[in-house]
Amino acid sequence: MDNKLKRRTFLTVVIGTLLGTPVAIRVFRGDKQHLETHRFTQELQRMRSLTHVPVQSTDGPSSLKLTLTPPIGQSWNYAIFAPSFLPKEFSHALGDEPDMFLAREGNFSANQTNRGQIVLTGRDTIAILCSPLNMAERPRSEMILLVRDGELRMAEPKGEVIVHHDQQFSHLLSLAGGPQELAVGKKWKSNTGRIKPFEHCPTEYEVAGFAEVVGRQTVNIRFEGSIPNVAQLPGVNLQKPDKDASMTNEHEGNAYFDLETGLLIRQETTMSTTVRSKEIATRNGDSMTVKADSIIQFFPV
């Protein structure tokens, strides 16, 4: 395998890990179905506009319990926008555009079964992976979550198999592992994080304040974490990395939870991942730093 192909292969591992979805080598080289530049830019602008919503600081209670109580019959739309930025020597992007971004849209609703169980069900309506060279449809994911003992648990209907079961919402939609009583300035540490793989992610949390987001009163939970080597963690990589490869991840962000329902309304995350591998060796060494952002936005219907 020549050096260029090895490098492209390794980059697919890196970006696939950060985005949490398979990435084909062709997104770095183009093909006969070369993507028109304006189409990439239009979709990028659309996702930026969709996920850019006002976050207005407000006053809130002196203390609160964040209880998971999805209202029966309520529906939400969601948008997920996750751009990644490679260093210049690897990049095909122009200006402030990312090298690649994941765009997902969908909806879910809260319903109650005959046995009184609250179930959240939903699915993607759009799932695409875009680069300046290609735009690829991704499998559309589904979610079925049970609300049990104040927590969200993944579930599947009897006799059915969900091929593309979205696992992130069971971790992201509620604040797991936090203290019972929350107040501004409250801090805690947890091995349950806000990015994939969610478990084994040492993370520091703090109640930063309150905000109004899309008409909902929310509590702002600030988080900051680091992962010594995300490349070798089980369940993270979509392709097998080199045994000596490392991906040191630093990330921070804000998660806004609805005071009334306990559900996530918005999460903003910025990540910086330093990747080391012989596959990307250049005159500047054998490491590179990849920047990535992620916005998850929910819109009550």
C-alpha positions, 0 to 999 in steps of 0.5 A: 500500500503506497504512503498516500493510500495509507495516509487516507486510510488512517484519516478515515479512522481518525474522522470516523472516530470523531464523528462516530460514523463510518467514513469511506476513503473516497471522501479524501480523494474524490471520484466520478461523482465529484461534489459540486463546491456550491452544494457543499457550501449550501448544505454547510450554511443550512446546518449552521443556520439550523443549529444557530439558536439564541441562548439567553442567560436567565435567573433560576432557582437557588437549587433544583432536582433535575427529574426525567419526566417526558410529557406524554404526547410531546414531540421533538425535532432534532438536528446534529451538526458535527464539523471536523477540521484537519491541519492545512497539510491534509486539508481540502477545505477553503476559508473557515469551512470544515473538511467534513461534517456530519448532518443529521435531522430527525424527530422523536416523541414520548408515549405511554404503553398499556403497562404505563411505561414511558417510551421515547421513539424516533428516527432520523429523516436525514443523515449525510456525511459531507466533504468538499469532494463527496456527499454520502448518505448514511444509514438512518438511525432509530431510537427506542428508549424506556424511562425506568427508575428515572433513567433512560434505557435502550429497548427493542420491540419483541420480535423485531431487530433494529439494525441501526439503533442509535446509542448516543441518545440514551447517554445524552438525553438525560444527565446521568450520575450527577448529584441529587441537588443542583445549584449554581457553582456545584461541581462534581467529577464522573467517569461518565462523559458527554462524548463517545464512548461516554463510559471511561471518559473522566469528566468534570462538571459544573452548574454554570447557570440558567438559560432560555433556549428555544423557549424552554427554561434550562439549566446550563451544565458545563463539562470538560474532559480528556481521554488519554487514548481514544484510539484504543478504547473498545467500541470507539473505532469503526476501522482498526487503527495501527497498534501504535496509534494514539489519539489524545482527546481534550474536549469541553462544552455546555449542555442545557437541560429542560427544567420541566422535563429533565431532557437535553435541549442543546449541547455544544462541544469543542474537541481537540484531538492530537493524533500520533501515527507513522501513517501520517509522518510528514516533515513536521513529525508524526503527529497532527491535531484535529479540531472538531465541533458538535452541536445537538439541538432539540426543538419541541414541536 
